Amino acid sequence: MQLLLIPDPRPLVERLGRDFFRQAPERPGVYLMRDAAGAVLYVGKARNLRKRLGSYRVANPERLARRHLRLLRAVARIDLEECPDETCALARES
C-alpha cells in the first residue's frame, strides 16, 4: 500500500460535509448539481443515490476528466429527488 503525501482534493465534502453523503438515501432517484446562484449544472440518475454521490467525493485529477473536475469545483449544492424505481428516475432525469 502506498501512502499519499498530499491527499486527493474533496471539494464536495468540504462544501457539503460528510453527513450529506452519509445521509443520502440508498434508493433510486435523481440528483441536481447546482452552482452558487442556484443554476442547474448537471442532472444525473442513480439506482442508489448514496453510492452514486459517493463516487463524487474524491476529485482525483489523475482519474477524472478536466470537465468533471471543473464541474465538482463549481457545485455549491446538490438537490436529491427520490423515486420509487429506476424507471421513474430515468423518466424524471429526462
C-alpha positions as CSV (number, residue, x, y, z in Angstrom):
1,M,0.0,0.0,0.0
2,Q,1.3,3.4,-1.0
3,L,0.6,6.4,1.3
4,L,-0.3,9.7,-0.3
5,L,1.9,12.7,0.6
6,I,-0.9,15.0,-0.5
7,P,-4.4,13.6,-0.3
8,D,-6.8,13.9,-3.3
9,P,-9.0,17.0,-3.2
10,R,-12.5,16.6,-1.9
11,P,-14.3,19.8,-2.9
12,L,-17.8,18.5,-2.4
13,V,-17.0,17.0,1.1
14,E,-15.5,20.4,2.1
15,R,-18.6,22.3,0.9
16,L,-21.5,19.9,1.7
17,G,-20.0,18.0,4.6
18,R,-19.5,14.2,5.3
19,D,-23.0,13.9,6.7
20,F,-24.6,14.9,3.3
21,F,-23.0,11.8,1.8
22,R,-23.8,9.5,4.7
23,Q,-27.4,10.6,4.9
24,A,-28.1,10.2,1.1
25,P,-30.8,7.6,0.6
26,E,-29.9,4.2,-0.7
27,R,-32.8,4.4,-3.2
28,P,-33.2,5.2,-6.8
29,G,-33.5,8.9,-7.7
30,V,-32.3,12.0,-9.5
31,Y,-29.7,14.5,-8.3
32,L,-29.3,18.1,-9.4
33,M,-25.9,19.7,-9.0
34,R,-26.3,23.5,-8.7
35,D,-23.9,26.4,-8.6
36,A,-23.9,29.2,-6.0
37,A,-26.6,31.1,-8.0
38,G,-28.8,28.0,-8.0
39,A,-28.5,27.3,-11.7
40,V,-28.5,23.6,-12.6
41,L,-25.1,22.4,-13.8
42,Y,-25.8,18.7,-14.1
43,V,-28.7,16.3,-13.7
44,G,-28.0,12.7,-13.0
45,K,-29.9,9.5,-12.3
46,A,-28.9,6.8,-9.9
47,R,-30.1,3.3,-8.9
48,N,-28.6,4.0,-5.4
49,L,-28.2,7.7,-4.7
50,R,-25.7,7.2,-1.8
51,K,-23.4,5.0,-3.9
52,R,-23.6,7.4,-6.9
53,L,-22.9,10.5,-4.9
54,G,-20.1,8.7,-3.1
55,S,-18.3,8.5,-6.5
56,Y,-18.1,12.3,-6.5
57,R,-16.4,12.6,-3.1
58,V,-12.8,12.5,-4.3
59,A,-11.7,14.6,-7.2
60,N,-8.6,12.8,-8.2
61,P,-7.0,14.7,-11.1
62,E,-5.4,11.6,-12.5
63,R,-8.7,9.7,-12.8
64,L,-11.2,12.3,-13.7
65,A,-11.5,14.3,-16.9
66,R,-10.9,18.1,-16.7
67,R,-14.6,18.8,-17.3
68,H,-15.6,16.7,-14.3
69,L,-13.1,18.4,-12.1
70,R,-14.4,21.8,-13.2
71,L,-17.9,20.7,-12.5
72,L,-17.1,19.5,-9.0
73,R,-15.3,22.8,-8.2
74,A,-18.4,24.7,-9.3
75,V,-21.0,22.8,-7.4
76,A,-22.4,24.6,-4.4
77,R,-25.3,22.3,-3.5
78,I,-26.9,19.0,-4.6
79,D,-30.7,18.5,-4.6
80,L,-32.0,14.9,-4.3
81,E,-35.3,13.6,-5.6
82,E,-36.1,10.0,-4.5
83,C,-38.1,7.9,-7.0
84,P,-39.9,4.6,-6.4
85,D,-37.8,2.8,-9.0
86,E,-35.1,3.2,-11.6
87,T,-37.6,3.6,-14.5
88,C,-39.2,6.5,-12.7
89,A,-35.8,8.0,-12.1
90,L,-34.8,7.7,-15.7
91,A,-38.1,9.5,-16.8
92,R,-37.5,12.2,-14.2
93,E,-33.9,12.8,-15.4
94,S,-35.2,13.4,-18.9
